[in-house]
């Protein structure tokens, strides 16, 4: 997924995940400074989840590795970079 750093802010990404109404672990790695952030995200009834990129991460051009993990089994469900 390519997301452009243009207004309006914040930048929101939408993901289609395999399990509806489920809490996932989101892994966000900044491929420029190699920082890693973990958070939880919940999918809706159709399996979609929205993630807002942190404002501190979108001030400059960046590349991210984003993974979604099944919190029970630790499987990588979706990878995008």
Buried (B, 14 or more C-beta within 10 A) or exposed (E): EEEEEEEEEEBEBEBEBEEEEBEBBBBBBBEEEEEEEEEEBEBEEEBEBEBEBBEEBBEEEBEBEBBBBBEEEEEEBBEEE
